[in-house]
Amino acid sequence: MIFSLGKKTFFAAGALGAGMLLSKRKNAGDVNNLQGDKAIVTGGAMGFGFCICKRLVREGVEVTIWDLNEEAMAKAKQELESMGGKIYTYKCDVSDRKRVEELCAQAKKDMGRVDILINNAGFFRPGVFHERPVEEAVRQMEVNMHAHFYTTHAVLPDMIARNHGYVVNVSSSAAFIGGLGWSTYCSSKSAVHGFTDVLRTEMLCLGKKGVKFISVHPGQVKTGMFEGVNLGIVGKLAPPMESHDTVAEGIVEDGLKRDKTIICRPKTMYIMWMIRGWVPNKILDRLVGLPSKDSLTAYRGRPGMAHTDPEAEKKAKAATA
Ligand SMILES: NC(=O)c1ccc[n+]([C@@H]2O[C@H](COP(=O)([O-])OP(=O)(O)OC[C@H]3O[C@@H](n4cnc5c(N)ncnc54)[C@H](O)[C@@H]3O)[C@@H](O)[C@H]2O)c1
């Protein structure tokens, strides 16, 4: 059945994949210089966000962190300042539109302007869709997606006026592929991908090429949010990463410095992205869908994760009481 796709299709997909994997990076002299830029990083207290902050500080970027976890944020600030960084931290639930707007104004007061917005804060709440309260799905959309509307809407007019800026949206490999228990998370991450992709097009159409959008698609990191997840065949193609910094490196080195508009890590995830568009669902269902029923059996996640989501916790309890 797989051969019904035709040899040409496979050669084209293979050539594209190889091209993307092997495409030459810009030379050191041609890369964007981030020195002196000002950034907001949501969810910057740990995981990817914190690794991104460290890399930005090394590039000479001033950083504002917004996070729900004040204790982790204080530790992050201390470490980043010990590296020589100029850091501002604010407690913020990124799904609170009013707070986001207030803090965008505050960031302009503190730093003068915002050149880089990293929409990274997010969480994963597993569950088979029809078995869970619908509030959980909505909450996941609020934090993982709606927050991107609020933050981007607040910073974009200034970026457009200066024809300069980067908006980096952390989606996931889950934007391309999912499994049993992943539906609401995948919805939020697909939405982030679509939003980013089309905003890039809008800026091109408006002649604002200096305002750049980067969509980020990490696979699984061994520890933290997806600890214990078993991705089956996807995990074989794109094995779990040892460190959150692999993704931070992709964002800063390939995205911000070299203008790549889509960042996949591990890099084999680029192939997954293409397979999603070319392979018929019947084949994907057998290869990825059905085996996914065991993906969450040993799921542990990040201990204490509930702190990121107290409202959903309350609503879920009330709905099931
Ligand atoms: N870890 C992975 O394997 C993986 C893979 C693909 C995509 N992602 C995505 O990457 C992003 C970061 O994930 P991570 O692994 O670094 O997670 P993490 O749990 O290590 O860190 C997330 C940070 O965001 C903060 N946060 C959560 N909800 C918030 C809210 N409502 N407002 C403000 N801050 C909030 C948390 O306090 C935490 O500091 C998320 O969007 C996640 O969906 C993660």
The ligand as an ORCA input file, in Angstrom:
! r2SCAN-3c Opt
* xyz 0 1
  N       9.656     19.159     27.665
  C       9.337     18.640     26.514
  O       9.690     17.497     26.222
  C       8.523     19.459     25.516
  C       8.366     18.949     24.225
  C       7.653     19.694     23.301
  C       7.143     20.937     23.654
  N       7.303     21.401     24.910
  C       6.764     22.748     25.209
  O       7.828     23.586     25.608
  C       7.360     24.580     26.511
  C       8.212     24.574     27.759
  O       8.191     23.270     28.292
  P       9.241     22.775     29.381
  O       9.523     21.360     29.106
  O      10.350     23.719     29.503
  O       8.269     22.832     30.649
  P       8.610     23.095     32.194
  O       7.456     22.592     32.971
  O       9.963     22.606     32.498
  O       8.637     24.695     32.258
  C       7.499     25.437     31.947
  C       7.582     26.770     32.666
  O       6.401     27.498     32.343
  C       5.802     27.974     33.547
  N       4.368     28.080     33.353
  C       3.462     27.087     33.184
  N       2.222     27.582     33.062
  C       2.334     28.937     33.135
  C       1.417     30.011     33.050
  N       0.095     29.792     32.934
  N       1.897     31.290     33.129
  C       3.212     31.515     33.281
  N       4.137     30.537     33.396
  C       3.703     29.259     33.322
  C       6.176     26.952     34.611
  O       6.105     27.483     35.920
  C       7.601     26.604     34.192
  O       8.559     27.468     34.749
  C       5.893     24.266     26.764
  O       5.091     25.083     25.974
  C       5.776     22.815     26.339
  O       4.460     22.488     25.939
  C       7.981     20.700     25.854
*
